[in-house]
């Protein structure tokens, strides 16, 4: 259902399960960055590899700070 709503509203979503480290990228999110859903592996490495170089350091620092409970 969420996939249908995201697609209908032209919103790209992704969800990261911190326990399994699996990431689910919505079909629309994949389309927005030029991929088909089946081309995108469900793990964090794909996200890291596709960060814009200007954003990578800050984005990775932000998620590590959150995981290490330095931020909310």
N, C-alpha and C positions, 0 to 999 in steps of 0.2 A: 504494500500500500504506500509506504513512504517513497519507494522508488517511483511509483506513478505520480505522486504529488510533486516530487522534486522535478521530474521530467516535464510535467504540465506547466510548472511555474518557471521553467528555465533556470532552476537553481542546481548547482553542482554541490554534492555533499560527500563527505567522507567521514568514517567512524573508525576509531582506533580502540581495539580491545587491549587494554594494558596488561591483562592477565595472560593472554595467548600471544600478544604482539601482532595479531592479525589486523589488517586494515581492510575495510570495505569501501571502495570508491564507487559512487553511483555512476551509472552509464552516462548521465549528463556531464558529470565532472570530467570523465574521461574524454568525452566529445569536446568539451571546452578547451582541453589542452592538446587536441589533435590525435587522440587514440580511440580505439574500440575497447570496450570493457575487457574483452578476452585477451587483449595485449598488455594489460596492466596487472602485474603480480600483486597479491594481497599482503604486501609487507612494506615496512617503513623505508627500505632501501630505495624503492621507486620514487617515493616522495622526496627523499634527500637528493637523489640524482637529478631531479627535475626542478629544484629550487633555483630561482634566479640568483646568479652570483652576488648581486648586491643585497639580497635578502637572506642568504644562507646562514651567515654567522649569527645574525640576530634571531632568526627563527629557531635554529638549533639550540642556541643559548636559552631561549624562552621555554622550549619544551623540556630541556634538561633541568632548568630551575624549577619548573613545575613538578617534575618527577622526583626531584630531591627535596621537595617541600620548602623551597626558598620563596615561592610565590603561591598565590591562591589560584 
